[in-house]
Amino acid sequence: MAPVVDFVNVSTVGLESSPVATALAGLRANEARYFKNKYDHAFTTEPAAKAKKAIEWVHAILEKERGIVIESRPLEATAFQVENIRIAYVFYESGLSINVMYTIDDPKKRAVGFKLSDGMEIPGELADRFKFARQKSKLAGTIRGSFFVIKGEY
């Protein structure tokens, strides 16, 4: 079983090759804290090589919905379900985090979210397509985020 992401003692394990590993680890911990507090879900991630199905699902949605192909290498990913929401996260070497929140019974509540780690540039494949809002996080510093609504069925 994959280890639970610790949001008290933040670790860069699995993310060391990222030039913004500390900020990306904080971003991952921020997501773990959110799911623990909101859904009492233990957020786990595994190396990209073991999480191919989750990564392929996220990449298929990006490609089919918006023609987006992420150039950075995936480092870690996870996929799980809480309540009626199917969720996947992919954490990339560049510092990018992409999540899919896909409600099973409500097609109007499905979206892809992008979060940029503190210190990274906006990836070229996203720069001209999205505006990024800023939010502060004790774990991750300044997070820049954006999203789009999913229209298709996946």
N, C-alpha and C positions, 0 to 999 in steps of 0.2 A: 504494500500500500504506500502511496506517495506521502511524504511528510507534510504536516500542516504548516502553513505559512505563519510564522510567529510575528505578530505585530507589536509586541512589547520589546523584544530583542531582535531588531531588524538585521537580517543577514543577506549578504550578496551571493550566497551559494547558488550556483546554477546560472548566475548572471555576470560572472567575473569578466567575460570577454567584452562586455559593453563598455564604451568609453564613458558612460554615465551610470556605471553599475550601482553606485550608492543611491543615486536618485531613483533609478529603476527599481531597486530593492524597496525603497520607501513607497513607491507607487504600488508595487505588489502588496506590501504590507497594508497600505491604505485600503485596498480592495478587500483584503482578508478581514480587516476590522469592520468594514461595512457589512459584509455578509454574516459575520458573527453577531453583530449588534442587531441587524434587521431580521435575519432569518434563523439565528442560532446554528449557522452552517459553518463547519470547519473547512476553510478554503485551502485546497491543496493544489500543487502544480507538479508537473513531471517534465523531464527533458523532452525537447521537441521530437526526438527520435521515437519516443514511446507514446507520443500524443498525436500521431499522424491523422487520426480520424477527426479530431477537434480542429486541427489546423486546416485540413482539407475542407471542412464544412465552412469555416470562416472565410477562407480564400475563395471558395465557390460563390458565396454570397457577395463578396466584394466584386468579383469578376462579373457575375451575371447582373447585379443591380447597377453598378456604376463603372464597369470596365477598369477597375483598379487592380493593379498587381503590385504588391508590396515588395520592394527591392531588398530590404534588410532581412537578415537571417533570423528565423524564429529560434529562440533559446528555450523557452518553456511554454507550456499550455495546460489548460484544464477544460473539462466539460462536465457539467452536472445539471441537476434539476432541483429547484426549490419551488414548492407550491406548484403553480401551473406554468412556471417559466423555465424554459430550456436556456441554459447559459453556457457560453464558451469564452475563454480568454486566451489570447496569444501575446506573449511578451517577446519583443524583438531586440536584437543586438543594438540597434540604433537608439533605443530608449523608448520606442513606441509601444504602447499597449492598445490592443484592439479587443473589444468585447462585443458579443452578440447577445441580446436579450430578446428571446423569442417566445412570446406567450403562446401556449398550445391552443387555447380556446378563443383567443381574441386577435384576429389579424391586424387590428388597428394599433396594437401595442407591441410592435416588433421594431427593433432598431439596432443599428451598429454604432458603437461609440469608439472614438479615438481619444487617447490621452497621451500627451507628450511629457516625458520626464524633464525635470528642471535641467537646463543646460544644453538640451538638444535643439537642433534646427528643425523646422517643419520639413518633413520629407517631400521631395520634389513631386512625388505622385499625388500628394494631398494639397500642396501649397496653393494652387490656383483654384481649387474646388471647394475649400472649406474655410470658414472663419473660426478661429479658436478663441474661446472665452477663457479667462484665467480664474483659478480658485486657489486658495491657500490651504495647505495641509501641514499639520505638525509632523507627519511622517515623511512626506514627499516634497516639501517646499512649495514652490509654485507649480501647479499642474495646469497645462493648457488642454482644453478639451473641445470636441465637436462631435456631431453625430448626424446620421441620416436615418429616415424611416424606411424599413424594408417593405417592399410592395408585393414580392413574389412569395411562393410557398417553398419551404425548404425542410 
